[in-house]
């Protein structure tokens, strides 16, 4: 009975981690691949990248650790893909943004673990 409940909770945790991560990836894609609004947000652009990608990887680190073997490299590649696509949507690609994305993804894993 205990094992069945643990497996059920494990499966639910995996689904939650993947669902939250997918939603966050969609929000990040939208915010980074649409024209930039004229908003004044606290903090620097690099800080926003770091926080977004930390949030992207943290659910897996907390709820679905085995997925980190593919999720962390995928999150970093996602950040790179965004930077490659940004010039095509009238945004500017920056290496510093890519590094902030990667550092944020790693930080999210560290905090989540």
Residue, then its C-alpha position, 0 to 999 in steps of 0.5 A: x500500500x505504501x509503495x503504491x501510494x509512493x508510485x502514485x505520488x511520484x507519477x503525480x509529481x512528474x506530471x506536475x513538474x513537466x506541466x509547470x516546466x512546459x507552461x514556464x517555457x511557453x511564457x518565456x518563449x512568448x516574452x522573449x520572442x515578441x516585440x518588447x513592450x515599453x515597460x520599466x521593470x525593476x532589475x536588469x535584463x540579465x537578472x530577468x533572464x537568470x530568474x526566468x531560467x531558474x524558475x524553468x528548471x526548479x520544478x524538475x529539481x524539486x519534483x522529478x530529479x531524474x529528468x534533470x539529465x535531459x532537462x538542464x541541457x534542454x533548458x540551456x539549449x532553449x536559451x540558445x535557440x531563443x537568442x538565435x531566433x530573436x533577430x528574426x522578431x526584431x529583438x537583439x541577440x546577446x551572448x550575455x543573455x545566453x550566459x544568464x539563461x544558462x547560469x539561471x538554469x543551473x541555479x534553479x537546479x541547485x536551489x531545487x535540490 
